[in-house]
Each structure stands twice: as C-alpha cells, then as structure tokens.
Amino acid sequence: MQIAVELPNDFVAFQTAPKIQKEMRTSYALWLFQRGRITLGKAAELAGADLYDFMLVCKDNRVPVIDPSREELLEEMNR
C-alpha cells in the first residue's frame, strides 16, 4: 500500500524525499511497536532496518524493547 502525505515546503526544504520517507517509516514503526500493535521484528521490517539497528532506535527514543510484567520481575528477583 502506498500513502501520500502533503508536507509544507519549509518542513522538507533541506531533506531529500528518500530521507523523509525513511524517517516517516521509522517513526511509524516505533509508534506501532511502542503501543504493542506490532512485534519488534515487524517494526524493524517496517522501518527498513535490521533488528539490532531498530533496537538502537528504540534505545535512542527511550522505548523499552523488553517489557516484563510485575510477576516476571518478582520471579526474576527471587532467583
């Protein structure tokens, strides 16, 4: 599927179309992953990045890659 988005010229004056497309795909992938709507692997695929690079994007944006439940944390602490 292809979606067209109109952006004001002053927002894109100093960037190329491929760079903007990459940033938008990455931002959308990060948004979907952060909300639990897609897996880490699917988010990386959508962003056009390998898993490790997308994990770095998550880190840079303070999005946890591993989100353990309270029970999992307590179980881990008791070991």
PyMOL Python script that loads the backbone (N, CA, C, O; Angstrom):
from pymol import cmd

cmd.read_pdbstr("""\
ATOM      1  N   MET A   1       0.842  -1.163   0.000  1.00  0.00           N
ATOM      2  CA  MET A   1       0.000   0.000   0.000  1.00  0.00           C
ATOM      3  C   MET A   1       0.889   1.228   0.000  1.00  0.00           C
ATOM      4  O   MET A   1       1.952   1.246   0.620  1.00  0.00           O
ATOM      5  N   GLN A   2       0.448   2.231  -0.689  1.00  0.00           N
ATOM      6  CA  GLN A   2       1.179   3.485  -0.726  1.00  0.00           C
ATOM      7  C   GLN A   2       0.269   4.588  -0.231  1.00  0.00           C
ATOM      8  O   GLN A   2      -0.893   4.676  -0.628  1.00  0.00           O
ATOM      9  N   ILE A   3       0.808   5.433   0.641  1.00  0.00           N
ATOM     10  CA  ILE A   3       0.047   6.539   1.205  1.00  0.00           C
ATOM     11  C   ILE A   3       0.799   7.826   0.903  1.00  0.00           C
ATOM     12  O   ILE A   3       2.001   7.920   1.152  1.00  0.00           O
ATOM     13  N   ALA A   4       0.102   8.808   0.375  1.00  0.00           N
ATOM     14  CA  ALA A   4       0.723  10.107   0.087  1.00  0.00           C
ATOM     15  C   ALA A   4       0.399  11.072   1.219  1.00  0.00           C
ATOM     16  O   ALA A   4      -0.733  11.141   1.697  1.00  0.00           O
ATOM     17  N   VAL A   5       1.419  11.812   1.633  1.00  0.00           N
ATOM     18  CA  VAL A   5       1.261  12.789   2.704  1.00  0.00           C
ATOM     19  C   VAL A   5       1.783  14.122   2.202  1.00  0.00           C
ATOM     20  O   VAL A   5       2.910  14.205   1.715  1.00  0.00           O
ATOM     21  N   GLU A   6       0.978  15.158   2.316  1.00  0.00           N
ATOM     22  CA  GLU A   6       1.410  16.504   1.932  1.00  0.00           C
ATOM     23  C   GLU A   6       2.124  17.149   3.108  1.00  0.00           C
ATOM     24  O   GLU A   6       1.597  17.198   4.220  1.00  0.00           O
ATOM     25  N   LEU A   7       3.330  17.642   2.852  1.00  0.00           N
ATOM     26  CA  LEU A   7       4.101  18.325   3.886  1.00  0.00           C
ATOM     27  C   LEU A   7       4.439  19.729   3.389  1.00  0.00           C
ATOM     28  O   LEU A   7       4.770  19.912   2.218  1.00  0.00           O
ATOM     29  N   PRO A   8       4.357  20.716   4.278  1.00  0.00           N
ATOM     30  CA  PRO A   8       4.729  22.078   3.873  1.00  0.00           C
ATOM     31  C   PRO A   8       6.198  22.135   3.442  1.00  0.00           C
ATOM     32  O   PRO A   8       7.044  21.444   4.009  1.00  0.00           O
ATOM     33  N   ASN A   9       6.490  22.954   2.448  1.00  0.00           N
ATOM     34  CA  ASN A   9       7.845  23.048   1.912  1.00  0.00           C
ATOM     35  C   ASN A   9       8.884  23.396   2.965  1.00  0.00           C
ATOM     36  O   ASN A   9      10.005  22.890   2.916  1.00  0.00           O
ATOM     37  N   ASP A  10       8.526  24.259   3.924  1.00  0.00           N
ATOM     38  CA  ASP A  10       9.527  24.646   4.915  1.00  0.00           C
ATOM     39  C   ASP A  10       9.897  23.502   5.861  1.00  0.00           C
ATOM     40  O   ASP A  10      10.900  23.600   6.568  1.00  0.00           O
ATOM     41  N   PHE A  11       9.123  22.436   5.892  1.00  0.00           N
ATOM     42  CA  PHE A  11       9.463  21.264   6.701  1.00  0.00           C
ATOM     43  C   PHE A  11      10.410  20.319   5.972  1.00  0.00           C
ATOM     44  O   PHE A  11      11.100  19.515   6.598  1.00  0.00           O
ATOM     45  N   VAL A  12      10.437  20.419   4.677  1.00  0.00           N
ATOM     46  CA  VAL A  12      11.211  19.455   3.893  1.00  0.00           C
ATOM     47  C   VAL A  12      12.273  20.101   3.012  1.00  0.00           C
ATOM     48  O   VAL A  12      12.877  19.421   2.182  1.00  0.00           O
ATOM     49  N   ALA A  13      12.509  21.375   3.171  1.00  0.00           N
ATOM     50  CA  ALA A  13      13.403  22.118   2.283  1.00  0.00           C
ATOM     51  C   ALA A  13      14.823  21.567   2.255  1.00  0.00           C
ATOM     52  O   ALA A  13      15.475  21.617   1.212  1.00  0.00           O
ATOM     53  N   PHE A  14      15.310  21.051   3.357  1.00  0.00           N
ATOM     54  CA  PHE A  14      16.710  20.639   3.418  1.00  0.00           C
ATOM     55  C   PHE A  14      16.894  19.125   3.473  1.00  0.00           C
ATOM     56  O   PHE A  14      17.957  18.642   3.860  1.00  0.00           O
ATOM     57  N   GLN A  15      15.861  18.376   3.088  1.00  0.00           N
ATOM     58  CA  GLN A  15      15.954  16.927   3.116  1.00  0.00           C
ATOM     59  C   GLN A  15      15.510  16.359   1.778  1.00  0.00           C
ATOM     60  O   GLN A  15      14.727  16.968   1.049  1.00  0.00           O
ATOM     61  N   THR A  16      16.028  15.183   1.479  1.00  0.00           N
ATOM     62  CA  THR A  16      15.628  14.505   0.252  1.00  0.00           C
ATOM     63  C   THR A  16      14.379  13.672   0.526  1.00  0.00           C
ATOM     64  O   THR A  16      14.093  13.326   1.672  1.00  0.00           O
ATOM     65  N   ALA A  17      13.651  13.359  -0.521  1.00  0.00           N
ATOM     66  CA  ALA A  17      12.445  12.543  -0.378  1.00  0.00           C
ATOM     67  C   ALA A  17      12.750  11.168   0.240  1.00  0.00           C
ATOM     68  O   ALA A  17      12.011  10.726   1.119  1.00  0.00           O
ATOM     69  N   PRO A  18      13.820  10.482  -0.196  1.00  0.00           N
ATOM     70  CA  PRO A  18      14.115   9.181   0.429  1.00  0.00           C
ATOM     71  C   PRO A  18      14.417   9.295   1.932  1.00  0.00           C
ATOM     72  O   PRO A  18      14.032   8.419   2.706  1.00  0.00           O
ATOM     73  N   LYS A  19      15.100  10.364   2.345  1.00  0.00           N
ATOM     74  CA  LYS A  19      15.400  10.554   3.766  1.00  0.00           C
ATOM     75  C   LYS A  19      14.111  10.779   4.554  1.00  0.00           C
ATOM     76  O   LYS A  19      13.944  10.230   5.642  1.00  0.00           O
ATOM     77  N   ILE A  20      13.217  11.572   4.015  1.00  0.00           N
ATOM     78  CA  ILE A  20      11.941  11.828   4.686  1.00  0.00           C
ATOM     79  C   ILE A  20      11.135  10.538   4.779  1.00  0.00           C
ATOM     80  O   ILE A  20      10.547  10.242   5.820  1.00  0.00           O
ATOM     81  N   GLN A  21      11.108   9.771   3.690  1.00  0.00           N
ATOM     82  CA  GLN A  21      10.375   8.500   3.686  1.00  0.00           C
ATOM     83  C   GLN A  21      10.927   7.560   4.749  1.00  0.00           C
ATOM     84  O   GLN A  21      10.157   6.926   5.469  1.00  0.00           O
ATOM     85  N   LYS A  22      12.252   7.461   4.859  1.00  0.00           N
ATOM     86  CA  LYS A  22      12.881   6.585   5.853  1.00  0.00           C
ATOM     87  C   LYS A  22      12.512   7.032   7.268  1.00  0.00           C
ATOM     88  O   LYS A  22      12.170   6.205   8.113  1.00  0.00           O
ATOM     89  N   GLU A  23      12.581   8.340   7.524  1.00  0.00           N
ATOM     90  CA  GLU A  23      12.248   8.852   8.847  1.00  0.00           C
ATOM     91  C   GLU A  23      10.779   8.612   9.202  1.00  0.00           C
ATOM     92  O   GLU A  23      10.457   8.290  10.346  1.00  0.00           O
ATOM     93  N   MET A  24       9.897   8.769   8.226  1.00  0.00           N
ATOM     94  CA  MET A  24       8.477   8.551   8.486  1.00  0.00           C
ATOM     95  C   MET A  24       8.187   7.073   8.756  1.00  0.00           C
ATOM     96  O   MET A  24       7.403   6.746   9.648  1.00  0.00           O
ATOM     97  N   ARG A  25       8.814   6.184   7.991  1.00  0.00           N
ATOM     98  CA  ARG A  25       8.617   4.752   8.218  1.00  0.00           C
ATOM     99  C   ARG A  25       9.137   4.339   9.587  1.00  0.00           C
ATOM    100  O   ARG A  25       8.504   3.561  10.300  1.00  0.00           O
ATOM    101  N   THR A  26      10.308   4.876   9.943  1.00  0.00           N
ATOM    102  CA  THR A  26      10.895   4.561  11.246  1.00  0.00           C
ATOM    103  C   THR A  26      10.020   5.086  12.378  1.00  0.00           C
ATOM    104  O   THR A  26       9.781   4.378  13.356  1.00  0.00           O
ATOM    105  N   SER A  27       9.549   6.302  12.254  1.00  0.00           N
ATOM    106  CA  SER A  27       8.693   6.894  13.290  1.00  0.00           C
ATOM    107  C   SER A  27       7.394   6.112  13.450  1.00  0.00           C
ATOM    108  O   SER A  27       6.943   5.863  14.568  1.00  0.00           O
ATOM    109  N   TYR A  28       6.801   5.729  12.332  1.00  0.00           N
ATOM    110  CA  TYR A  28       5.550   4.973  12.397  1.00  0.00           C
ATOM    111  C   TYR A  28       5.785   3.593  13.005  1.00  0.00           C
ATOM    112  O   TYR A  28       4.984   3.122  13.812  1.00  0.00           O
ATOM    113  N   ALA A  29       6.883   2.946  12.618  1.00  0.00           N
ATOM    114  CA  ALA A  29       7.217   1.630  13.186  1.00  0.00           C
ATOM    115  C   ALA A  29       7.425   1.740  14.691  1.00  0.00           C
ATOM    116  O   ALA A  29       6.952   0.894  15.449  1.00  0.00           O
ATOM    117  N   LEU A  30       8.121   2.767  15.118  1.00  0.00           N
ATOM    118  CA  LEU A  30       8.373   2.986  16.544  1.00  0.00           C
ATOM    119  C   LEU A  30       7.060   3.225  17.283  1.00  0.00           C
ATOM    120  O   LEU A  30       6.854   2.695  18.374  1.00  0.00           O
ATOM    121  N   TRP A  31       6.188   4.010  16.700  1.00  0.00           N
ATOM    122  CA  TRP A  31       4.886   4.312  17.303  1.00  0.00           C
ATOM    123  C   TRP A  31       4.049   3.037  17.459  1.00  0.00           C
ATOM    124  O   TRP A  31       3.468   2.797  18.517  1.00  0.00           O
ATOM    125  N   LEU A  32       3.993   2.228  16.408  1.00  0.00           N
ATOM    126  CA  LEU A  32       3.221   0.984  16.463  1.00  0.00           C
ATOM    127  C   LEU A  32       3.810   0.012  17.481  1.00  0.00           C
ATOM    128  O   LEU A  32       3.069  -0.615  18.238  1.00  0.00           O
ATOM    129  N   PHE A  33       5.133  -0.117  17.504  1.00  0.00           N
ATOM    130  CA  PHE A  33       5.786  -1.025  18.439  1.00  0.00           C
ATOM    131  C   PHE A  33       5.563  -0.573  19.877  1.00  0.00           C
ATOM    132  O   PHE A  33       5.261  -1.388  20.749  1.00  0.00           O
ATOM    133  N   GLN A  34       5.711   0.706  20.119  1.00  0.00           N
ATOM    134  CA  GLN A  34       5.554   1.242  21.470  1.00  0.00           C
ATOM    135  C   GLN A  34       4.155   0.970  22.014  1.00  0.00           C
ATOM    136  O   GLN A  34       3.987   0.798  23.221  1.00  0.00           O
ATOM    137  N   ARG A  35       3.173   0.929  21.162  1.00  0.00           N
ATOM    138  CA  ARG A  35       1.791   0.682  21.577  1.00  0.00           C
ATOM    139  C   ARG A  35       1.413  -0.799  21.558  1.00  0.00           C
ATOM    140  O   ARG A  35       0.267  -1.162  21.825  1.00  0.00           O
ATOM    141  N   GLY A  36       2.389  -1.644  21.241  1.00  0.00           N
ATOM    142  CA  GLY A  36       2.149  -3.078  21.261  1.00  0.00           C
ATOM    143  C   GLY A  36       1.320  -3.588  20.099  1.00  0.00           C
ATOM    144  O   GLY A  36       0.736  -4.669  20.180  1.00  0.00           O
ATOM    145  N   ARG A  37       1.260  -2.830  19.027  1.00  0.00           N
ATOM    146  CA  ARG A  37       0.443  -3.238  17.886  1.00  0.00           C
ATOM    147  C   ARG A  37       1.197  -4.125  16.908  1.00  0.00           C
ATOM    148  O   ARG A  37       0.586  -4.856  16.128  1.00  0.00           O
ATOM    149  N   ILE A  38       2.552  -4.060  16.947  1.00  0.00           N
ATOM    150  CA  ILE A  38       3.371  -4.956  16.129  1.00  0.00           C
ATOM    151  C   ILE A  38       4.568  -5.415  16.952  1.00  0.00           C
ATOM    152  O   ILE A  38       4.929  -4.793  17.951  1.00  0.00           O
ATOM    153  N   THR A  39       5.170  -6.503  16.517  1.00  0.00           N
ATOM    154  CA  THR A  39       6.340  -7.048  17.217  1.00  0.00           C
ATOM    155  C   THR A  39       7.583  -6.235  16.869  1.00  0.00           C
ATOM    156  O   THR A  39       7.581  -5.421  15.946  1.00  0.00           O
ATOM    157  N   LEU A  40       8.629  -6.477  17.625  1.00  0.00           N
ATOM    158  CA  LEU A  40       9.907  -5.827  17.372  1.00  0.00           C
ATOM    159  C   LEU A  40      10.409  -6.164  15.971  1.00  0.00           C
ATOM    160  O   LEU A  40      10.890  -5.286  15.254  1.00  0.00           O
ATOM    161  N   GLY A  41      10.298  -7.421  15.585  1.00  0.00           N
ATOM    162  CA  GLY A  41      10.742  -7.838  14.256  1.00  0.00           C
ATOM    163  C   GLY A  41       9.974  -7.158  13.139  1.00  0.00           C
ATOM    164  O   GLY A  41      10.564  -6.728  12.148  1.00  0.00           O
ATOM    165  N   LYS A  42       8.659  -7.058  13.293  1.00  0.00           N
ATOM    166  CA  LYS A  42       7.831  -6.396  12.279  1.00  0.00           C
ATOM    167  C   LYS A  42       8.131  -4.897  12.226  1.00  0.00           C
ATOM    168  O   LYS A  42       8.130  -4.292  11.155  1.00  0.00           O
ATOM    169  N   ALA A  43       8.386  -4.309  13.396  1.00  0.00           N
ATOM    170  CA  ALA A  43       8.716  -2.887  13.438  1.00  0.00           C
ATOM    171  C   ALA A  43      10.029  -2.629  12.702  1.00  0.00           C
ATOM    172  O   ALA A  43      10.141  -1.669  11.940  1.00  0.00           O
ATOM    173  N   ALA A  44      11.011  -3.480  12.931  1.00  0.00           N
ATOM    174  CA  ALA A  44      12.290  -3.345  12.237  1.00  0.00           C
ATOM    175  C   ALA A  44      12.096  -3.480  10.729  1.00  0.00           C
ATOM    176  O   ALA A  44      12.671  -2.724   9.946  1.00  0.00           O
ATOM    177  N   GLU A  45      11.283  -4.449  10.339  1.00  0.00           N
ATOM    178  CA  GLU A  45      10.994  -4.654   8.913  1.00  0.00           C
ATOM    179  C   GLU A  45      10.336  -3.420   8.312  1.00  0.00           C
ATOM    180  O   GLU A  45      10.727  -2.974   7.233  1.00  0.00           O
ATOM    181  N   LEU A  46       9.348  -2.868   8.992  1.00  0.00           N
ATOM    182  CA  LEU A  46       8.658  -1.679   8.511  1.00  0.00           C
ATOM    183  C   LEU A  46       9.616  -0.499   8.394  1.00  0.00           C
ATOM    184  O   LEU A  46       9.523   0.291   7.454  1.00  0.00           O
ATOM    185  N   ALA A  47      10.526  -0.380   9.338  1.00  0.00           N
ATOM    186  CA  ALA A  47      11.490   0.717   9.333  1.00  0.00           C
ATOM    187  C   ALA A  47      12.597   0.513   8.294  1.00  0.00           C
ATOM    188  O   ALA A  47      13.364   1.431   8.003  1.00  0.00           O
ATOM    189  N   GLY A  48      12.669  -0.698   7.742  1.00  0.00           N
ATOM    190  CA  GLY A  48      13.722  -0.981   6.769  1.00  0.00           C
ATOM    191  C   GLY A  48      15.080  -1.124   7.432  1.00  0.00           C
ATOM    192  O   GLY A  48      16.110  -0.807   6.837  1.00  0.00           O
ATOM    193  N   ALA A  49      15.074  -1.603   8.673  1.00  0.00           N
ATOM    194  CA  ALA A  49      16.310  -1.751   9.446  1.00  0.00           C
ATOM    195  C   ALA A  49      16.444  -3.193   9.904  1.00  0.00           C
ATOM    196  O   ALA A  49      15.466  -3.938   9.960  1.00  0.00           O
ATOM    197  N   ASP A  50      17.678  -3.574  10.233  1.00  0.00           N
ATOM    198  CA  ASP A  50      17.823  -4.888  10.846  1.00  0.00           C
ATOM    199  C   ASP A  50      17.422  -4.760  12.319  1.00  0.00           C
ATOM    200  O   ASP A  50      17.279  -3.655  12.843  1.00  0.00           O
ATOM    201  N   LEU A  51      17.249  -5.881  12.954  1.00  0.00           N
ATOM    202  CA  LEU A  51      16.737  -5.917  14.324  1.00  0.00           C
ATOM    203  C   LEU A  51      17.616  -5.102  15.276  1.00  0.00           C
ATOM    204  O   LEU A  51      17.112  -4.333  16.094  1.00  0.00           O
ATOM    205  N   TYR A  52      18.922  -5.279  15.163  1.00  0.00           N
ATOM    206  CA  TYR A  52      19.840  -4.584  16.055  1.00  0.00           C
ATOM    207  C   TYR A  52      19.734  -3.061  15.875  1.00  0.00           C
ATOM    208  O   TYR A  52      19.669  -2.321  16.856  1.00  0.00           O
ATOM    209  N   ASP A  53      19.717  -2.603  14.628  1.00  0.00           N
ATOM    210  CA  ASP A  53      19.616  -1.160  14.370  1.00  0.00           C
ATOM    211  C   ASP A  53      18.300  -0.589  14.883  1.00  0.00           C
ATOM    212  O   ASP A  53      18.261   0.529  15.395  1.00  0.00           O
ATOM    213  N   PHE A  54      17.215  -1.365  14.744  1.00  0.00           N
ATOM    214  CA  PHE A  54      15.941  -0.864  15.249  1.00  0.00           C
ATOM    215  C   PHE A  54      15.936  -0.833  16.773  1.00  0.00           C
ATOM    216  O   PHE A  54      15.321   0.047  17.376  1.00  0.00           O
ATOM    217  N   MET A  55      16.617  -1.785  17.395  1.00  0.00           N
ATOM    218  CA  MET A  55      16.733  -1.753  18.854  1.00  0.00           C
ATOM    219  C   MET A  55      17.482  -0.497  19.302  1.00  0.00           C
ATOM    220  O   MET A  55      17.161   0.068  20.348  1.00  0.00           O
ATOM    221  N   LEU A  56      18.470  -0.056  18.529  1.00  0.00           N
ATOM    222  CA  LEU A  56      19.177   1.187  18.838  1.00  0.00           C
ATOM    223  C   LEU A  56      18.256   2.393  18.694  1.00  0.00           C
ATOM    224  O   LEU A  56      18.337   3.339  19.476  1.00  0.00           O
ATOM    225  N   VAL A  57      17.383   2.356  17.697  1.00  0.00           N
ATOM    226  CA  VAL A  57      16.385   3.426  17.525  1.00  0.00           C
ATOM    227  C   VAL A  57      15.480   3.466  18.748  1.00  0.00           C
ATOM    228  O   VAL A  57      15.168   4.541  19.260  1.00  0.00           O
ATOM    229  N   CYS A  58      15.060   2.298  19.214  1.00  0.00           N
ATOM    230  CA  CYS A  58      14.232   2.224  20.415  1.00  0.00           C
ATOM    231  C   CYS A  58      14.972   2.834  21.606  1.00  0.00           C
ATOM    232  O   CYS A  58      14.408   3.625  22.363  1.00  0.00           O
ATOM    233  N   LYS A  59      16.230   2.459  21.757  1.00  0.00           N
ATOM    234  CA  LYS A  59      17.029   2.984  22.867  1.00  0.00           C
ATOM    235  C   LYS A  59      17.135   4.499  22.786  1.00  0.00           C
ATOM    236  O   LYS A  59      16.957   5.188  23.791  1.00  0.00           O
ATOM    237  N   ASP A  60      17.424   5.023  21.598  1.00  0.00           N
ATOM    238  CA  ASP A  60      17.558   6.467  21.407  1.00  0.00           C
ATOM    239  C   ASP A  60      16.268   7.215  21.722  1.00  0.00           C
ATOM    240  O   ASP A  60      16.296   8.383  22.110  1.00  0.00           O
ATOM    241  N   ASN A  61      15.133   6.531  21.552  1.00  0.00           N
ATOM    242  CA  ASN A  61      13.826   7.143  21.797  1.00  0.00           C
ATOM    243  C   ASN A  61      13.209   6.717  23.129  1.00  0.00           C
ATOM    244  O   ASN A  61      12.045   7.000  23.410  1.00  0.00           O
ATOM    245  N   ARG A  62      14.014   6.031  23.941  1.00  0.00           N
ATOM    246  CA  ARG A  62      13.596   5.574  25.271  1.00  0.00           C
ATOM    247  C   ARG A  62      12.336   4.699  25.227  1.00  0.00           C
ATOM    248  O   ARG A  62      11.438   4.816  26.061  1.00  0.00           O
ATOM    249  N   VAL A  63      12.311   3.836  24.238  1.00  0.00           N
ATOM    250  CA  VAL A  63      11.228   2.863  24.104  1.00  0.00           C
ATOM    251  C   VAL A  63      11.784   1.516  24.531  1.00  0.00           C
ATOM    252  O   VAL A  63      12.683   0.992  23.873  1.00  0.00           O
ATOM    253  N   PRO A  64      11.269   0.933  25.624  1.00  0.00           N
ATOM    254  CA  PRO A  64      11.805  -0.350  26.073  1.00  0.00           C
ATOM    255  C   PRO A  64      11.555  -1.463  25.062  1.00  0.00           C
ATOM    256  O   PRO A  64      10.470  -1.583  24.492  1.00  0.00           O
ATOM    257  N   VAL A  65      12.579  -2.261  24.859  1.00  0.00           N
ATOM    258  CA  VAL A  65      12.478  -3.395  23.946  1.00  0.00           C
ATOM    259  C   VAL A  65      11.904  -4.590  24.678  1.00  0.00           C
ATOM    260  O   VAL A  65      11.165  -5.390  24.104  1.00  0.00           O
ATOM    261  N   ILE A  66      12.250  -4.704  25.957  1.00  0.00           N
ATOM    262  CA  ILE A  66      11.738  -5.778  26.800  1.00  0.00           C
ATOM    263  C   ILE A  66      10.863  -5.131  27.863  1.00  0.00           C
ATOM    264  O   ILE A  66      11.300  -4.219  28.565  1.00  0.00           O
ATOM    265  N   ASP A  67       9.645  -5.598  27.977  1.00  0.00           N
ATOM    266  CA  ASP A  67       8.706  -5.009  28.923  1.00  0.00           C
ATOM    267  C   ASP A  67       8.131  -6.117  29.811  1.00  0.00           C
ATOM    268  O   ASP A  67       7.012  -6.582  29.597  1.00  0.00           O
ATOM    269  N   PRO A  68       8.912  -6.526  30.802  1.00  0.00           N
ATOM    270  CA  PRO A  68       8.444  -7.642  31.646  1.00  0.00           C
ATOM    271  C   PRO A  68       7.276  -7.223  32.544  1.00  0.00           C
ATOM    272  O   PRO A  68       7.153  -6.060  32.929  1.00  0.00           O
ATOM    273  N   SER A  69       6.444  -8.175  32.860  1.00  0.00           N
ATOM    274  CA  SER A  69       5.326  -7.919  33.775  1.00  0.00           C
ATOM    275  C   SER A  69       5.852  -7.852  35.204  1.00  0.00           C
ATOM    276  O   SER A  69       7.000  -8.209  35.469  1.00  0.00           O
ATOM    277  N   ARG A  70       5.025  -7.402  36.099  1.00  0.00           N
ATOM    278  CA  ARG A  70       5.392  -7.330  37.521  1.00  0.00           C
ATOM    279  C   ARG A  70       5.743  -8.722  38.046  1.00  0.00           C
ATOM    280  O   ARG A  70       6.713  -8.890  38.785  1.00  0.00           O
ATOM    281  N   GLU A  71       4.943  -9.715  37.657  1.00  0.00           N
ATOM    282  CA  GLU A  71       5.178 -11.081  38.100  1.00  0.00           C
ATOM    283  C   GLU A  71       6.529 -11.605  37.602  1.00  0.00           C
ATOM    284  O   GLU A  71       7.261 -12.260  38.344  1.00  0.00           O
ATOM    285  N   GLU A  72       6.846 -11.313  36.352  1.00  0.00           N
ATOM    286  CA  GLU A  72       8.127 -11.756  35.797  1.00  0.00           C
ATOM    287  C   GLU A  72       9.297 -11.112  36.540  1.00  0.00           C
ATOM    288  O   GLU A  72      10.303 -11.770  36.803  1.00  0.00           O
ATOM    289  N   LEU A  73       9.167  -9.840  36.874  1.00  0.00           N
ATOM    290  CA  LEU A  73      10.229  -9.158  37.609  1.00  0.00           C
ATOM    291  C   LEU A  73      10.397  -9.753  39.009  1.00  0.00           C
ATOM    292  O   LEU A  73      11.520  -9.977  39.461  1.00  0.00           O
ATOM    293  N   LEU A  74       9.286 -10.007  39.688  1.00  0.00           N
ATOM    294  CA  LEU A  74       9.361 -10.589  41.035  1.00  0.00           C
ATOM    295  C   LEU A  74       9.983 -11.980  40.983  1.00  0.00           C
ATOM    296  O   LEU A  74      10.806 -12.334  41.828  1.00  0.00           O
ATOM    297  N   GLU A  75       9.590 -12.751  40.004  1.00  0.00           N
ATOM    298  CA  GLU A  75      10.141 -14.099  39.847  1.00  0.00           C
ATOM    299  C   GLU A  75      11.657 -14.033  39.609  1.00  0.00           C
ATOM    300  O   GLU A  75      12.416 -14.820  40.175  1.00  0.00           O
ATOM    301  N   GLU A  76      12.074 -13.109  38.786  1.00  0.00           N
ATOM    302  CA  GLU A  76      13.491 -12.947  38.499  1.00  0.00           C
ATOM    303  C   GLU A  76      14.266 -12.504  39.740  1.00  0.00           C
ATOM    304  O   GLU A  76      15.388 -12.956  39.966  1.00  0.00           O
ATOM    305  N   MET A  77      13.681 -11.638  40.529  1.00  0.00           N
ATOM    306  CA  MET A  77      14.339 -11.162  41.747  1.00  0.00           C
ATOM    307  C   MET A  77      14.480 -12.271  42.786  1.00  0.00           C
ATOM    308  O   MET A  77      15.432 -12.271  43.567  1.00  0.00           O
ATOM    309  N   ASN A  78      13.552 -13.203  42.801  1.00  0.00           N
ATOM    310  CA  ASN A  78      13.569 -14.284  43.785  1.00  0.00           C
ATOM    311  C   ASN A  78      14.563 -15.393  43.414  1.00  0.00           C
ATOM    312  O   ASN A  78      14.834 -16.264  44.241  1.00  0.00           O
ATOM    313  N   ARG A  79      15.084 -15.382  42.251  1.00  0.00           N
ATOM    314  CA  ARG A  79      16.063 -16.401  41.830  1.00  0.00           C
ATOM    315  C   ARG A  79      17.403 -16.158  42.416  1.00  0.00           C
ATOM    316  O   ARG A  79      18.335 -16.921  42.162  1.00  0.00           O
TER     317      ARG A  79
END
""", "prot")
cmd.dss("prot")
cmd.show_as("cartoon", "prot")
cmd.util.cbc("prot")
cmd.orient("prot")
